[in-house]
Amino acid sequence: MKALQQLFGTRYPLIQAPMAGVQRGELAAAVAAAGGLGSLPCAMLDAASIRREWAVIRSQTANPINLNFFCHTPPAADEAVERHWRECFAPYYAEYGIDPATIQAGPGRRPFDDEMADLVCELRPEVVSFHFGLPTQELLQRVRSSGAKVISSATRVDEAQWLAERGVDAIIAQGIEAGGHRGVFLSDEIDTQVGTFALLPQIVQAVDLPVIAAGGIASAEGVAAALQLGAAGVQVGTAYLLCPEVQTSAVHRAALRSDAARFTALTNLFSGRPARGIVNRMMRELGPISSDAPPFPLASSASAPLRAKAEAQGNGDFTPLWAGQNVTGCREIAAAELTCELMRLIE
Amino acid sequence: MKALQQLFGTRYPLIQAPMAGVQRGELAAAVAAAGGLGSLPCAMLDAASIRREWAVIRSQTANPINLNFFCHTPPAADEAVERHWRECFAPYYAEYGIDPATIQAGPGRRPFDDEMADLVCELRPEVVSFHFGLPTQELLQRVRSSGAKVISSATRVDEAQWLAERGVDAIIAQGIEAGGHRGVFLSDEIDTQVGTFALLPQIVQAVDLPVIAAGGIASAEGVAAALQLGAAGVQVGTAYLLCPEVQTSAVHRAALRSDAARFTALTNLFSGRPARGIVNRMMRELGPISSDAPPFPLASSASAPLRAKAEAQGNGDFTPLWAGQNVTGCREIAAAELTCELMRLIE
């Protein structure tokens, strides 16, 4: 039961879920200071930005921190696929007065590489978490040699076994309720993705490692239920989205507070990979899953200018409104306070 | 915490999920005798068969029993839709030497009606559960006047509120993990269906009634976790599928025991409504969701002769292999023993 606290060196068996594009160092620092494992999502940051956020964190706490990276293989752009994808958005470009010829590359997601391995060895975070599998054995070895514990997400039992065989220290069982990008990596199939209640005990049974439950956990009772199902700890993201330490946009905050947040779906429209967000106009009209979307992360460029224009009008029709299936835990309170509330039934 | 036992008059807060087409009275009797609420699925039975199964049950136990009915509106058959649907199966008919002109109507699912209301008043089950909403107010009133408690399934918060407004005594929160037909009735959308871990606490929060958790519950720890999340009790189906009292077919049993059971999906191919089953050849090749399927229950006729021929060869390629996302609770032990094991952490 204390396996995770021992592994991470934290007071609580809680990971604040890394939420790329939404949070930076402040949230990680606040959760870490409160006794959880704070996470800095690095996939959309360059080395200089990561160093800057790291400095913010270390100015506030010496407690354990997790740096999170993506492990996808960047695809080659296919001009025909890209062109067809932009054609799908033509009515929206016309509506918003956007010239498709001016569209820039979308927000990049960089896979873990040599430069990032150097950075891990320089910053020495206590934990490194990966999404979409693991990097090469050589890169993984460099992370290990820095002293970091290594964890990654599994959305299926075979993914958990694959990670265990490669020597991770713990596994996040990411149930279908979870917000943002699914960590699925041994398949691109989403029809067979599994809910937390079913996935968690099966992964606990299949591997001899601490398992961290993610997806739908939004209260102290949810944390207790996950531990009851065999989890060594929990990863919570959505519940933190309204905290003042998070850079959640105004349209995203408004959506989270509205009844619309009851309806989320997996969509590949925003990035090319399935991710869970609140259903909005773009998801309703084009998807939520489209076989026309270019591979991750190339799909993102088509909607980026629409998002910018719509958000400027206070409208989230083209914004990825990432959220899990249970927003009832979202509170406009300090992240430290939320952390303590989630851990109320622990100890 | 004892609300459900008081409501049903049972020792345990457990409903054996009604599984139409797979189980008859023996399972209901065995679970009832062990202290749970045994359920007889009536949607595929005529009045004479229900009376016969009721007699089987009452010869074994006087404990509370649930009769389960469907509340769909039977659609009018559309010849063009039917013809097109059979064309989708043409290669399979050729493979199995079936003349499409000889195909009979598929297994019917009868909605709750006057005759069934008469039967409820005659048999006086302690509980009546409905799937796909509720029958007309007049029919519902007749059920109530028989003395039966009334329950129904919700897959969304608004469905739970709709049921609560119509005066049900308790609500089953059916998470996406659950096997068989989803109870969804206010929408035909499945992209936004919710996992148990997220759905259950939201329904508990939204209605002032006992809530029964369903979907992914397969162990005593699962039961305890559901109660931790606010459930007054649980409904368990899949775990009973290998019990000797259940008429699970040989191909279905073999699939449940195999690694294939890790991969289930929602499919409308077998009936026209989304239901969760183990992925097989028909689901892989035609779906799992097809917009060509006629409305429930008309879709069933096209695959029925293929199922019969394939099963005779010991092959489940065309069989609805209904199962939830967690088959780890399936045990080849008496249903009474399984019931007691599931209730191990209760009391």
Chai-1 contact restraints between the chains, C-beta under 6 A:
chainA,res_idxA,chainB,res_idxB,connection_type,confidence,min_distance_angstrom,max_distance_angstrom,comment,restraint_id
A,V157,B,R262,contact,1.0,0.0,6.0,A-B,restraint_1
A,G175,B,G195,contact,1.0,0.0,6.0,A-B,restraint_2
A,I176,B,G195,contact,1.0,0.0,6.0,A-B,restraint_3
A,E177,B,G195,contact,1.0,0.0,6.0,A-B,restraint_4
A,E177,B,F197,contact,1.0,0.0,6.0,A-B,restraint_5
A,E177,B,A198,contact,1.0,0.0,6.0,A-B,restraint_6
A,D191,B,A265,contact,1.0,0.0,6.0,A-B,restraint_7
A,D191,B,P288,contact,1.0,0.0,6.0,A-B,restraint_8
A,T192,B,F263,contact,1.0,0.0,6.0,A-B,restraint_9
A,T192,B,A265,contact,1.0,0.0,6.0,A-B,restraint_10
A,V194,B,Q325,contact,1.0,0.0,6.0,A-B,restraint_11
A,G195,B,G175,contact,1.0,0.0,6.0,A-B,restraint_12
A,G195,B,I176,contact,1.0,0.0,6.0,A-B,restraint_13
A,G195,B,E177,contact,1.0,0.0,6.0,A-B,restraint_14
A,G195,B,G195,contact,1.0,0.0,6.0,A-B,restraint_15
A,G195,B,T196,contact,1.0,0.0,6.0,A-B,restraint_16
A,G195,B,G216,contact,1.0,0.0,6.0,A-B,restraint_17
A,T196,B,G195,contact,1.0,0.0,6.0,A-B,restraint_18
A,T196,B,F197,contact,1.0,0.0,6.0,A-B,restraint_19
A,F197,B,E177,contact,1.0,0.0,6.0,A-B,restraint_20
A,F197,B,T196,contact,1.0,0.0,6.0,A-B,restraint_21
A,F197,B,F197,contact,1.0,0.0,6.0,A-B,restraint_22
A,F197,B,G216,contact,1.0,0.0,6.0,A-B,restraint_23
A,A198,B,E177,contact,1.0,0.0,6.0,A-B,restraint_24
A,A198,B,G216,contact,1.0,0.0,6.0,A-B,restraint_25
A,A198,B,Q325,contact,1.0,0.0,6.0,A-B,restraint_26
A,A198,B,N326,contact,1.0,0.0,6.0,A-B,restraint_27
A,Q202,B,T328,contact,1.0,0.0,6.0,A-B,restraint_28
A,G216,B,G195,contact,1.0,0.0,6.0,A-B,restraint_29
A,G216,B,F197,contact,1.0,0.0,6.0,A-B,restraint_30
A,G216,B,A198,contact,1.0,0.0,6.0,A-B,restraint_31
A,E221,B,Q228,contact,1.0,0.0,6.0,A-B,restraint_32
A,E221,B,L229,contact,1.0,0.0,6.0,A-B,restraint_33
A,A224,B,Q228,contact,1.0,0.0,6.0,A-B,restraint_34
A,A225,B,A225,contact,1.0,0.0,6.0,A-B,restraint_35
A,A225,B,Q228,contact,1.0,0.0,6.0,A-B,restraint_36
A,A225,B,L229,contact,1.0,0.0,6.0,A-B,restraint_37
A,Q228,B,E221,contact,1.0,0.0,6.0,A-B,restraint_38
A,Q228,B,A224,contact,1.0,0.0,6.0,A-B,restraint_39
A,Q228,B,A225,contact,1.0,0.0,6.0,A-B,restraint_40
A,Q228,B,Q228,contact,1.0,0.0,6.0,A-B,restraint_41
A,L229,B,E221,contact,1.0,0.0,6.0,A-B,restraint_42
A,L229,B,A225,contact,1.0,0.0,6.0,A-B,restraint_43
A,R262,B,V157,contact,1.0,0.0,6.0,A-B,restraint_44
A,F263,B,T192,contact,1.0,0.0,6.0,A-B,restraint_45
A,A265,B,D191,contact,1.0,0.0,6.0,A-B,restraint_46
A,A265,B,T192,contact,1.0,0.0,6.0,A-B,restraint_47
A,P288,B,D191,contact,1.0,0.0,6.0,A-B,restraint_48
A,Q325,B,V194,contact,1.0,0.0,6.0,A-B,restraint_49
A,Q325,B,A198,contact,1.0,0.0,6.0,A-B,restraint_50
A,N326,B,A198,contact,1.0,0.0,6.0,A-B,restraint_51
A,T328,B,Q202,contact,1.0,0.0,6.0,A-B,restraint_52
